[in-house]
């Protein structure tokens, strides 16, 4: 059976290279993989960049978003080619929220004491890297700082239509030591979307500090959406065709918590979403 494609979406103060510890393994396991690169000039153009990558890989695809990348996959994920969503320490706004209004509902995290905004761009100071990626070796922290993507100051106040987690199966990697996106926010959005959630003792960048945990979550998502009806529906929708109603693979509820390799997994598949 053909494996789903994987499209990554990075957030602020990062670029596509932040997924470098995941991509080679997924490619070796048979997935087509692309990492979207975002100018961070506008929400609309960043969402368009994710959709452009979707057009370059076979359907069905899984979108994987880190941080602000969660906002991007929330909007881009309404595309019929998308079969599932994986959030990594990520934002996931509802239809009436922006990234900023969602952040504003929770305590301000330490990283925001270490930013500066010259010429309308939000830069992470070197002193803030420990609050962004503090569980990485020093050399890797320096690389994160050197490759940071710098957003326009009003990016988080911009809005685009589409709330994919309301209709697509979702998985969430929750970073319990995050000092960038508050863990309480992560608990809130993962519960709200009824995601299959894995908690990991990590900073804001578990894909770099705990890549095996993140890979395991992506594999679970890939396995779930590889069921024949899910993949067939995505392929037919991408051709403008319709298909019968899917079995509801997200009806199962968590049945317990399993601790594994520093992670806590809330077991049980997520619901597929609301049938029409």
Residue, then its C-alpha position, 0 to 999 in steps of 0.5 A: x500500500x502506498x504510504x501517505x506523503x508528509x508536508x512539514x510547516x515550520x514556525x517563527x525563528x525557524x525554517x524547514x531545516x528544523x525537521x532535518x532529524x525527521x525527513x531522512x527517516x520518513x523518506x527511507x520508510x517510503x514517504x514522499x516528504x516536503x518542507x514548506x518554506x515561509x517568508x513570514x510576510x503574511x499569513x495568506x502567503x504562508x498558507x499558500x506555500x503549504x498548499x503549493x507543497x501539497x501540489x508537489x506530492x501524491x495524495x493523500x498527505x499528512x500536514x505536520x506543523x510546528x508552532x505557528x506552523x500549526x496555524x498554517x496547517x489548520x488553514x491549509x488542511x481543509x484542502x481535500x488532499x489532506x488526510x490528517x494533521x500532526x501538531x508539534x507544540x503548535x498553535x491551532x486557532x478556531x474560526x473566531x481566533x487569530x494566532x495572537x488572540x489564542x496566545x493572549x488567553x494564556x500566560x506570556x512565556x519567557x521567550x517574549x522577554x528576549x525579542x526585538x522589533x527593528x524595521x517591523x520584523x520580530x527577531x529572537x535575541x541570542x539570549x532567548x534561544x535557551x527559552x526556545x530550544x534549551x534542551x539542545x546542545x550548545x552547537x545546535x542552539x547556535x544553529x537555531x539562532x543562525x537560521x531563524x525565520x523573522x516574521x513581520x510584526x503583525x503576522x499573528x494578528x492576520x486571519x485566514x479562513x479554514x479550521x481543518x482540525x474540525x473535520x480532519x483526524x489530528x495528533x498532537x505532540x505536547x512539549x511539557x517544558x515549553x517556554x515559547x508556546x505555553x503548555x497550558x495552551x497546548x493542553x487546551x487546543x489538543x483537548x479542543x480538537x480531540x487529538x490523540x496526544x503524546x506528552x514529551x518532556x521537551x522544550x519548544x523543539x521536540x522534533x530536534x531534541x526528541x525526534x524519535x517521539x515525534x517520528x512515532x506520532x507521525x507513523x501512527x498518523x500515517x498508519x491511520x490515514x493509510x486505511x484504504x477508504x481514507x486514501x481513496x477518498x482523498x485521491x477522488x476529492x483531488x480529482x473533483x469526484x465524490x465518495x461514500x461516507x468514511x468509517x469514523x476512525x476517530x470515534x475511539x476515546x483514550x483508554x489510558x496513558x503509556x509512558x515510553x522513551x520520555x513521552x506520555x501517550x494518551x492512547x486511542x485513535x482520534x475521531x475523523x471529524x463531523x460527518x455531513 
